[in-house]
C-alpha cells in the first residue's frame, strides 16, 4: 500500500533543530531556506543555546516551542540524534527529515542504530527521510528544507547526491527545466525510493520523475512502482561494472552484470535509463515537450550536408530509423524548396535558407504532415541569421533581412507543430539566438550538440504514452528443491513443462546397460557432478549402439572418476539452433532471466538479452528476435526457420520455475535446442544460494 507522505511534503508546521547563525553549519542553510515562506506555515528554529538565530528567537528544545510540530528537521550531532528523534515524536511530529550522518554508511554498529530509530519512528506512525540526507523541498507547497533553491516546474528529483542534483539544475536551466519536488534520499532507513516514486506518481504537479540512485533497496519494487507511475521516470545510476559477475559459477551468472540487470528492469518498467547528468537533462527536456510517438521513422532536415550526415548517424545510434522518403513527399518538398535541395532523407536545403528563410518552415511543415514521418530532427545553421542581429556572432554580412525572415520562420514552425503533434527536436550552432529562443519558448527542445538532439528524440520517438511492458509478479514460493543434482534439476523443470530427451542416471555398468534397453540409440553419455561437463570432456555425443556406449563409459570413468553418469537419447541436432536460457537471482531485483545464443561458445559470443523473470512468451520471443544472431532463427543459407514460438513458450516455463524457487541462485538450460518443430532442453544445472 502507498504510504501517506502528506506530513512530509505539506506539513502544518515545521521545526529546524540545529538551526544556526554559522554559515559553515548545515543547520544555517536549511533554516535560511525554511524562512523563505514564513506565511505558509509556522516555522520554528531550535538551538540548544537559545538566543537569536537569523533574526528570530530560537527555542532551546522542541518541547520549549509549546505546541505540536508536524515536521521536524534534525541537523544535530550524532551522539544526540536518538534523543532528538524521541523528543520529536513526543511533540507530535508526523515526519522527520534527518540530516545527521554516521549510521549505515559508517558500518554495522551504525546500521543497528539506524534500524532501531526507524522502528521507533514507524511504531509512532510517523515517517523518516534519511538519515544522512540533505533535505527536501516542495515548490508546490512552499516547503523549502534543503540548502539549494530549485526553480519551480514539473520534475520531481529524487537523488542520493546533492552535488548531482545541483548539476542537474544547472544543466536543465537552459531548457527551462524546473522542479516540483526535491528529496535527498539519504540512507532510506524508513521512507524509500519506492515510497517516493509512488507518491510523486500521484502528485498532480509532477509530470516526470528524475532519479539518481546508488542503492535501490528493493530494486524490483522500484521497477514495479515506476511501471505503474503513469508518467515518465528517468534513472541515472552508478555501479555498472562487471566485478560482481566474476564469482559466478554458471554461464548465466558470468554473463550477467549489474548494468544488464538495471537495463532489463528499466526496459520492462518503461524507465528511461541515462548515463550522465547531461543526458538526464537532455531526456527531461525532450519529455517536457509533450509530443511522443510510437514510430521511429525520423526525417533529418538540415541546411548543410555535413550536419545532415552526422545527424543521420546520431539518430540511428539513438535507435531511430532514417528511411528514404517516398516519391510523393519528395515531390511536395521540391515544390517548396529549390532545385539544388536534396529531398531523399536527410533533406538538405543546400542554400535555400539564404534565398528564402521561410523555406525552413515550409520544409518542416511538409515533413510533419507526411504520414511516413514520425519525428523530425532539424540540424545545422538555423539560428545563425538572427544571431548576427543579437550580437551572438552568427550570420552573414548585412543579414538583418535574413534575421527577420528566420525569426518569422521559427514562428511558422511553431504554428505547424500546433497543427501536427509530432516530436521536433532542433540542433543549432546558435541555440541561444532569438529565432531558436522562439522555438524553445514554444516547447521545442533546442540543443547545441547533435548527439544530444538525437538522444532527446530517441526518448520520445517509439515510446508513445500508455501502458509499458510491466513487471510480471513473482509466483508464490514453491516447495524447495530437494535434489540440486543434474537429474533433480531436470525433474524440477520437467514438472514445470520443460521437454527433455529420455535419460537415466546410472552408477555402474549394469545400470548403464539396463538404461540402454529403455530407448534406442544413438546415445549421449554425461559425467555428472561436473559444473562445465563439456569443458572437462565429460560429454560424448552420437554413440551409435550399446557397445560404443559401454566403451565410452569405461573410458570416461577411468579418466574423470565420476561416481554417476547420465545416459540419454541423442536429439536430432540437424537444422537446430542452440540457445541458452538461465535465471540469476539478483540481490536487488530478484530473478533475472538471460536468453541468447547457447552452446559451448556462450560466454565467448555473449549474444544475450536480459529481462526480469518470469518472462511471458511474447516478451521472450521479442528478446530472441532482438539478438544479433536473431536472423539464424529465420533460417540462413538454405537452413529452415526454427520454431521460435516453441522456444519462447519453453523460456516462459523455465523462468516461471526459477522465479518460484528463491533458494536457487542460478538456474540454467544450455543448450535449449530449437528445431523447425518444437524445442528440447538438452542440459540443465542449478546453483543453490
C-alpha positions in Angstrom: 0.0 0.0 0.0 1.1 3.6 -0.7 2.2 5.4 2.3 0.7 8.8 3.3 3.5 11.3 3.0 1.3 14.4 3.4 3.2 15.5 6.6 6.4 15.3 4.7 5.5 17.5 1.7 2.7 19.7 3.1 3.1 19.8 6.9 1.0 22.1 9.1 4.2 23.4 10.9 8.0 22.9 10.7 10.8 23.0 13.2 14.5 23.0 12.4 16.6 21.5 15.2 20.2 22.6 15.0 19.4 25.9 13.3 22.4 28.2 13.4 23.8 31.6 12.5 27.1 29.9 11.5 27.1 29.7 7.7 29.5 26.7 7.9 26.8 24.6 9.5 24.1 22.9 7.5 21.5 24.0 10.1 22.1 27.5 8.9 21.4 26.7 5.2 18.2 24.7 6.0 16.9 27.3 8.4 17.5 30.1 5.9 15.6 28.2 3.2 12.8 27.3 5.6 12.2 31.0 6.4 11.6 31.8 2.7 7.8 31.2 3.1 7.0 32.2 6.7 3.4 33.0 5.9 2.6 29.5 4.6 3.0 27.7 7.9 4.7 28.3 11.3 8.5 27.7 11.2 10.3 27.2 14.5 14.0 27.4 14.9 15.6 25.3 17.7 19.1 25.8 19.0 20.1 24.3 22.4 21.8 27.6 23.3 18.6 29.6 22.6 19.1 33.2 21.7 18.5 34.6 18.3 19.1 32.7 15.0 18.7 34.5 11.7 17.0 37.4 13.5 14.4 35.1 15.2 14.1 33.9 18.7 15.2 30.3 18.9 13.7 27.7 21.3 16.2 25.7 23.3 14.2 22.5 22.6 11.2 21.2 20.7 9.4 20.9 24.0 10.1 24.6 24.6 8.1 25.5 21.5 4.9 24.9 23.5 2.8 23.4 20.6 2.9 20.3 18.4 5.2 20.3 15.4 4.2 18.4 12.3 7.6 18.1 10.6 11.0 18.2 12.3 14.4 18.6 10.5 17.2 17.2 12.6 20.7 18.6 12.0 22.3 17.6 15.2 25.5 15.8 16.3 25.2 12.0 16.0 25.5 11.5 19.8 22.3 13.3 20.4 20.3 12.0 17.4 18.2 9.3 19.1 17.2 11.7 21.9 16.2 14.3 19.3 14.1 11.7 17.4 12.4 10.7 20.7 11.6 14.3 21.5 10.3 15.0 18.0 7.9 12.0 18.3 6.8 13.1 21.8 6.0 16.6 20.4 3.7 15.1 17.8 5.9 15.0 14.8 4.4 13.0 11.9 7.5 13.4 9.7 11.2 13.7 10.4 14.0 14.8 7.9 17.3 13.5 9.3 20.4 15.4 8.1 22.6 13.8 10.7 25.1 11.2 9.3 27.1 8.4 10.8 24.7 5.5 10.5 24.5 2.6 8.0 27.2 4.3 5.9 29.6 4.0 8.9 29.4 0.3 9.4 27.4 -2.4 11.3 27.1 -0.5 14.5 25.7 2.5 12.7 23.3 0.2 10.8 22.0 -1.2 14.0 21.4 2.3 15.4 19.7 3.3 12.2 17.3 0.3 12.3 16.4 0.9 15.9 15.5 4.5 15.1 13.5 3.6 12.1 11.5 1.0 14.1 10.7 3.7 16.7 9.5 6.1 14.1 7.3 3.6 12.4 5.8 2.4 15.7 4.8 6.0 16.3 3.0 6.2 13.0 5.5 8.8 11.6 7.8 8.8 8.6 11.5 9.4 8.4 13.6 10.7 5.4 17.3 9.8 5.8 19.4 9.8 7.9 22.5 11.1 6.1 20.3 13.2 3.7 20.5 16.8 2.6 16.8 17.7 3.0 13.7 18.1 0.9 11.8 20.8 -1.0 8.3 21.1 -2.5 7.7 24.1 -4.6 4.0 23.4 -4.9 3.5 23.8 -1.1 6.3 26.3 -0.5 8.3 23.9 1.6 12.0 24.7 1.5 14.1 22.4 3.6 17.2 21.9 1.5 20.3 24.1 1.1 19.7 24.9 -2.5 16.8 26.6 -4.3 15.0 24.7 -7.0 13.3 26.5 -9.9 9.7 25.6 -10.0 8.4 23.2 -12.6 7.1 19.7 -13.2 10.1 17.4 -12.4 10.3 15.5 -9.1 14.0 15.0 -8.4 14.9 12.1 -6.1 18.7 11.9 -5.5 21.3 10.3 -3.4 23.7 13.0 -4.3 23.4 16.7 -3.5 26.1 17.7 -6.0 24.5 15.8 -8.9 21.2 17.5 -8.0 22.9 20.9 -8.2 24.5 19.9 -11.6 21.1 18.8 -13.0 19.6 22.2 -12.1 22.4 24.0 -13.9 22.2 21.8 -17.0 18.4 21.9 -17.0 18.1 25.7 -16.7 18.8 26.5 -20.5 16.0 24.1 -21.4 13.6 25.7 -18.9 13.5 22.7 -16.6 12.0 23.2 -13.2 11.2 21.1 -10.2 8.0 20.2 -8.3 9.9 18.4 -5.6 13.4 17.5 -4.4 14.2 14.8 -2.0 17.7 13.8 -0.9 17.3 10.0 -0.3 19.9 9.5 2.3 20.1 6.0 3.8 16.4 5.2 3.2 16.0 3.8 6.7 12.3 4.4 6.5 11.0 6.3 3.5 12.3 4.5 0.5 12.8 5.4 -3.2 9.8 3.2 -3.9 7.6 5.2 -1.4 8.7 8.5 -3.1 8.2 7.3 -6.7 4.7 6.1 -5.7 3.8 9.4 -4.0 5.3 11.5 -6.8 3.3 9.5 -9.4 0.1 10.6 -7.6 1.3 14.2 -7.3 -0.7 16.3 -9.8 2.0 19.0 -10.2 4.7 16.4 -11.1 4.9 15.5 -14.8 8.2 13.5 -14.7 10.3 11.8 -12.0 14.1 12.0 -12.2 16.1 9.6 -10.0 19.8 9.3 -9.1 20.2 6.2 -7.1 23.2 4.1 -6.0 21.1 1.9 -3.6 17.7 0.8 -4.9 16.9 -1.1 -1.8 14.2 -3.3 -3.3 15.0 -2.9 -7.0 12.1 -5.0 -8.2 9.7 -2.9 -6.1 11.2 0.2 -7.7 10.7 -1.2 -11.2 7.1 -2.1 -10.3 6.4 1.4 -8.9 8.0 3.0 -12.0 5.9 0.8 -14.3 2.7 1.9 -12.5 3.6 5.6 -12.3 1.8 6.6 -15.4 4.3 9.3 -16.1 7.9 9.3 -17.3 10.6 8.1 -14.9 14.3 8.8 -15.8 17.0 7.0 -14.0 20.7 7.7 -13.5 22.6 5.2 -11.5 26.2 4.2 -10.7 28.0 0.9 -10.3 27.5 -0.5 -13.8 30.8 -2.6 -13.6 31.2 -6.3 -14.1 33.0 -7.1 -10.9 30.0 -8.8 -9.4 29.9 -11.3 -12.2 33.4 -12.6 -11.5 32.4 -15.1 -8.8 29.5 -16.6 -10.8 29.6 -20.3 -11.1 27.4 -20.8 -14.2 27.4 -19.3 -17.7 24.3 -17.3 -16.7 25.9 -15.7 -13.7 29.1 -14.9 -15.6 27.1 -13.2 -18.4 25.1 -11.0 -16.0 26.4 -7.7 -14.7 24.7 -5.0 -12.6 24.3 -2.9 -15.8 22.5 -5.8 -17.6 20.1 -6.1 -14.7 19.3 -2.4 -14.4 18.9 -2.1 -18.1 16.5 -5.0 -18.2 14.5 -3.7 -15.3 14.3 -0.2 -16.9 13.1 -1.6 -20.3 10.4 -3.8 -18.7 9.3 -0.9 -16.5 9.4 1.7 -19.2 12.1 3.7 -17.4 14.4 5.9 -19.4 17.9 4.9 -18.4 20.7 7.6 -18.8 24.4 7.5 -18.1 25.3 11.1 -17.1 23.6 14.3 -15.6 23.9 15.9 -19.1 22.0 13.0 -20.7 19.4 13.2 -17.9 18.8 16.9 -18.6 18.6 16.2 -22.3 16.0 13.5 -21.9 13.9 15.5 -19.4 13.9 18.4 -21.8 12.5 16.2 -24.5 9.9 14.6 -22.3 8.8 18.1 -21.2 8.0 19.0 -24.7 5.0 16.6 -24.5 4.8 15.1 -28.0 5.5 11.4 -28.2 5.1 8.9 -31.0 5.1 5.1 -31.3 7.1 5.2 -34.5 10.8 5.7 -35.0 10.8 6.9 -38.7 12.8 10.1 -38.5 13.3 12.9 -41.1 16.6 14.6 -40.7 16.3 18.2 -42.0 19.4 20.4 -42.5 20.9 23.3 -44.3 24.3 21.6 -44.7 25.3 18.2 -46.0 27.8 17.6 -43.2 25.4 18.3 -40.4 22.8 16.1 -42.1 25.1 13.1 -42.4 26.3 13.4 -38.8 22.7 13.8 -37.5 21.5 10.8 -39.5 24.3 8.7 -37.9 23.5 10.0 -34.5 19.8 9.3 -35.0 20.4 5.7 -35.9 22.8 5.4 -32.9 19.9 6.5 -30.7 17.7 3.7 -32.1 15.8 5.8 -34.7 15.3 5.0 -38.3 16.2 7.4 -41.1 14.5 5.8 -44.2 14.4 7.4 -47.7 11.3 9.5 -48.1 8.6 8.4 -50.6 8.2 9.9 -54.0 5.1 11.9 -53.1 6.7 13.5 -50.0 9.8 14.3 -52.1 7.7 15.9 -54.7 5.9 18.1 -52.2 9.3 19.1 -50.7 10.7 20.1 -54.2 7.7 22.3 -54.6 8.7 24.5 -51.6 12.5 24.3 -52.0 14.8 25.0 -54.9 16.3 22.7 -57.4 19.7 22.3 -55.6 17.9 20.9 -52.5 18.2 17.3 -51.6 14.9 15.6 -50.6 15.8 12.0 -50.0 16.5 12.0 -46.2 18.4 13.8 -44.9 16.6 16.7 -46.5 19.2 19.4 -47.3 18.2 23.0 -48.1 21.6 23.4 -49.9 21.4 27.2 -49.6 17.7 27.7 -50.0 17.5 29.2 -46.5 19.6 32.2 -47.5 17.5 32.6 -50.6 14.2 32.4 -48.7 14.3 31.9 -44.9 10.7 30.7 -44.9 11.9 27.6 -46.7 12.9 26.3 -43.2 9.3 26.5 -42.1 7.8 25.2 -45.3 10.1 22.1 -45.3 9.3 21.3 -41.6 5.6 21.7 -42.3 5.8 19.2 -45.1 7.8 16.7 -43.1 5.5 17.0 -40.1 2.4 16.4 -42.3 3.9 13.3 -44.0 2.3 10.1 -42.7 5.5 8.2 -43.3 7.4 10.6 -40.9 7.1 10.1 -37.1 9.5 12.7 -35.9 11.8 15.4 -37.3 15.4 16.3 -36.3 16.4 19.7 -37.6 20.1 20.4 -37.5 22.7 22.9 -38.7 22.9 26.7 -39.1 19.3 27.7 -38.2 19.6 30.5 -35.6 22.7 31.9 -37.2 21.0 34.6 -39.2 19.2 36.0 -36.1 22.3 35.6 -34.0 24.1 38.3 -36.0 21.4 40.7 -35.1 21.6 39.7 -31.4 25.3 40.1 -31.2 26.0 36.4 -30.9 28.5 36.3 -33.8 26.5 34.5 -36.4 25.0 35.4 -39.8 26.4 36.8 -43.0 27.1 40.5 -43.5 24.0 42.6 -43.9 21.9 39.8 -42.5 19.1 41.8 -41.0 16.6 40.8 -43.6 17.6 37.2 -43.2 17.4 37.5 -39.4 13.8 38.8 -39.7 12.9 36.0 -42.1 14.5 33.4 -39.8 12.6 34.6 -36.8 9.3 34.6 -38.8 10.2 31.0 -40.0 10.6 30.0 -36.3 7.1 31.3 -35.6 5.7 29.4 -38.5 7.4 26.2 -37.4 5.7 26.7 -34.0 2.3 27.0 -35.9 3.0 23.8 -37.8 3.6 22.0 -34.6 0.3 23.2 -33.1 -1.5 21.6 -36.1 0.5 18.3 -36.1 1.5 16.9 -32.7 4.8 15.1 -33.7 8.1 15.4 -32.0 10.5 18.0 -33.3 14.0 18.5 -31.9 16.5 21.1 -33.0 20.3 21.2 -33.0 21.7 24.6 -33.8 25.2 26.1 -33.9 23.4 29.2 -32.3 21.0 27.7 -29.7 20.7 31.0 -27.8 19.8 33.1 -30.8 16.4 34.9 -31.0 14.9 32.5 -33.5 16.0 29.5 -31.5 14.5 31.1 -28.4 11.2 31.4 -30.2 11.3 27.6 -30.7 12.4 26.9 -27.1 9.8 29.1 -25.6 7.2 27.2 -27.5 8.4 23.9 -26.0 10.7 22.7 -28.8 13.9 21.2 -27.4 16.9 23.1 -28.8 20.5 21.7 -28.3 24.0 22.8 -29.3 25.2 19.2 -29.7 23.9 16.8 -32.4 24.2 13.8 -30.2 22.1 15.5 -27.6 19.4 16.3 -30.1 19.3 12.7 -31.3 19.2 11.3 -27.8 16.3 13.6 -26.9 14.4 12.4 -30.0 15.1 8.8 -29.1 13.5 9.4 -25.7 10.1 10.4 -27.3 10.0 8.5 -30.6 8.9 4.9 -30.4 7.7 5.5 -26.9 4.1 6.7 -27.1 2.4 7.4 -23.8 0.4 4.4 -22.5 1.0 1.1 -20.8 4.6 -0.2 -20.6 5.5 -3.9 -20.7 5.4 -4.0 -16.9 6.9 -6.3 -14.3 5.3 -9.8 -14.1 4.5 -10.6 -10.4 6.6 -13.2 -8.7 4.8 -16.5 -8.2 4.2 -17.9 -4.7 7.3 -19.8 -3.5 7.2 -23.5 -4.3 8.5 -26.4 -2.3 12.2 -26.0 -2.1 14.4 -28.1 -4.5 15.4 -31.2 -2.6 17.9 -32.6 -5.1 20.1 -29.9 -6.8 21.9 -32.6 -8.9 21.5 -32.9 -12.6 18.6 -35.3 -12.6 16.9 -33.4 -9.7 17.0 -30.2 -11.7 15.7 -32.0 -14.8 12.8 -33.4 -12.9 12.0 -29.9 -11.4 12.0 -28.4 -14.9 10.1 -31.3 -16.5 7.4 -30.9 -13.9 7.1 -27.3 -15.0 6.5 -28.3 -18.6 10.1 -28.2 -20.0 10.7 -31.0 -22.5 13.8 -33.2 -22.3 15.1 -36.3 -24.1 14.7 -39.6 -22.3 17.5 -40.0 -19.7 18.5 -42.3 -16.9 21.1 -41.8 -14.1 23.5 -44.8 -13.8 26.0 -45.8 -11.2 27.6 -48.8 -12.8 27.8 -50.9 -15.9 24.8 -52.9 -15.1 22.7 -49.8 -14.7 24.2 -48.4 -18.0 23.2 -51.4 -20.0 19.7 -51.5 -18.4 19.2 -47.9 -19.3 20.2 -48.5 -22.9 17.5 -51.1 -23.1 14.8 -48.5 -22.4 15.4 -46.4 -25.5 17.2 -46.8 -28.8 20.5 -45.1 -29.8 22.3 -43.1 -30.7 23.1 -42.2 -27.2 24.7 -39.4 -25.2 26.8 -40.1 -22.1 27.5 -37.4 -19.5 29.6 -37.5 -16.4 27.6 -36.0 -13.5 28.5 -33.6 -10.8 30.9 -31.6 -13.0 29.9 -27.9 -13.5 31.0 -27.5 -17.1 30.9 -31.0 -18.4 31.9 -30.3 -22.0 35.0 -28.4 -21.0 36.1 -31.3 -18.9 35.5 -33.9 -21.6 32.5 -35.2 -19.7 30.1 -35.4 -22.6 30.2 -37.8 -25.5 27.6 -37.5 -28.3 26.4 -39.8 -31.0 27.2 -43.2 -29.5 25.6 -45.5 -32.1 25.0 -48.6 -30.1 25.3 -50.3 -26.7 28.9 -51.4 -27.4 30.0 -47.9 -28.2 28.1 -46.7 -25.1 29.9 -49.2 -22.8 33.3 -48.4 -24.2 32.8 -44.6 -23.8 31.5 -45.2 -20.2 34.6 -47.2 -19.2 37.0 -44.6 -20.7 35.2 -41.6 -19.2 35.0 -43.2 -15.7 38.7 -44.1 -15.8 39.6 -40.5 -16.9 37.3 -38.4 -14.7 36.4 -40.8 -11.9 32.8 -39.5 -11.7 30.6 -41.5 -9.4 27.5 -41.2 -11.5 26.7 -40.7 -15.2 23.7 -40.0 -17.3 22.6 -42.0 -20.4 20.3 -40.0 -22.7 18.6 -40.4 -26.0 20.5 -38.4 -28.7 18.5 -35.5 -30.0 18.4 -34.7 -33.8 20.7 -31.7 -34.0 20.3 -31.1 -37.7 18.6 -27.8 -38.6 18.5 -26.8 -35.0 19.8 -23.7 -33.2 21.2 -23.9 -29.7 20.1 -21.3 -27.1 20.9 -20.6 -23.5 18.1 -19.9 -21.0 19.1 -19.0 -17.5 17.9 -17.2 -14.4 20.2 -15.4 -12.0 18.9 -14.2 -8.7 20.0 -10.6 -8.2 20.0 -9.3 -4.6 18.2 -6.1 -5.6 15.9 -7.1 -8.5 15.3 -10.8 -7.7 15.2 -13.3 -10.6 16.7 -12.0 -13.8 16.5 -14.1 -17.0 19.1 -14.3 -19.7 18.4 -15.7 -23.1 20.7 -15.9 -26.1 22.9 -18.0 -28.4 23.9 -21.1 -26.5 26.3 -24.0 -26.6 29.9 -24.1 -25.6 30.7 -20.6 -27.0 28.1 -18.8 -25.0 30.5 -16.7 -22.9 32.7 -16.1 -25.9 30.0 -14.7 -28.2 28.0 -13.0 -25.4 25.0 -12.6 -27.7 22.4 -12.5 -24.9 19.4 -10.4 -23.7 18.0 -9.9 -20.3 14.6 -9.5 -18.6 13.2 -9.7 -15.1 11.8 -13.2 -14.6 9.3 -14.7 -15.1 9.3 -13.8 -18.8 6.0 -14.2 -20.7 6.3 -16.0 -24.0 5.5 -12.9 -26.1 8.3 -11.0 -24.4 10.7 -13.9 -24.7 10.1 -14.0 -28.5 10.9 -10.3 -28.7 14.1 -10.9 -26.8 15.1 -13.7 -29.2 14.3 -11.6 -32.3 16.4 -8.8 -30.9 19.6 -10.9 -30.7 22.5 -10.1 -33.0 22.2 -13.6 -34.3 18.4 -13.4 -34.5 18.5 -13.9 -38.2 19.6 -17.5 -37.6 16.2 -18.3 -36.2 14.5 -17.5 -39.5 16.9 -19.7 -41.5 20.1 -18.8 -43.4 22.0 -20.3 -46.3 19.3 -22.9 -47.1 18.6 -23.9 -43.5 15.0 -23.9 -42.4 13.5 -21.5 -39.9 13.2 -22.8 -36.4 10.1 -22.8 -34.1 10.6 -19.5 -32.2 7.2 -19.7 -30.7 8.0 -23.1 -29.1 11.3 -21.7 -27.8 9.5 -18.7 -26.3 7.0 -21.0 -24.6 9.8 -23.1 -23.0 11.6 -19.9 -21.9 8.4 -18.8 -20.1 8.2 -22.2 -18.3 11.9 -22.2 -17.3 11.7 -18.6 -15.9 8.5 -19.4 -14.0 10.1 -22.4 -12.3 13.2 -20.3 -11.3 11.1 -17.4 -10.1 9.1 -19.8 -7.8 12.3 -21.1 -6.2 14.1 -18.4 -4.2 16.6 -21.0 -2.9 18.1 -21.3 -6.4 20.7 -18.6 -7.1 21.3 -19.7 -10.7 19.3 -22.0 -12.9 20.4 -22.7 -16.5 19.3 -24.7 -19.5 22.2 -24.8 -22.0 21.6 -25.7 -24.7 17.9 -25.4 -25.4 17.7 -26.9 -28.9 15.2 -25.2 -31.1 14.2 -27.1 -34.2 11.8 -26.5 -37.1 9.2 -28.1 -35.0 9.5 -27.7 -31.2 12.2 -27.1 -28.7 14.1 -29.5 -26.4 16.2 -28.9 -23.3 19.5 -30.9 -23.6 21.2 -29.9 -20.3 20.4 -28.2 -17.1 22.1 -27.1 -13.9 21.2 -25.2 -10.7 23.3 -23.5 -8.1 21.7 -23.0 -4.7 22.0 -19.7 -2.9 
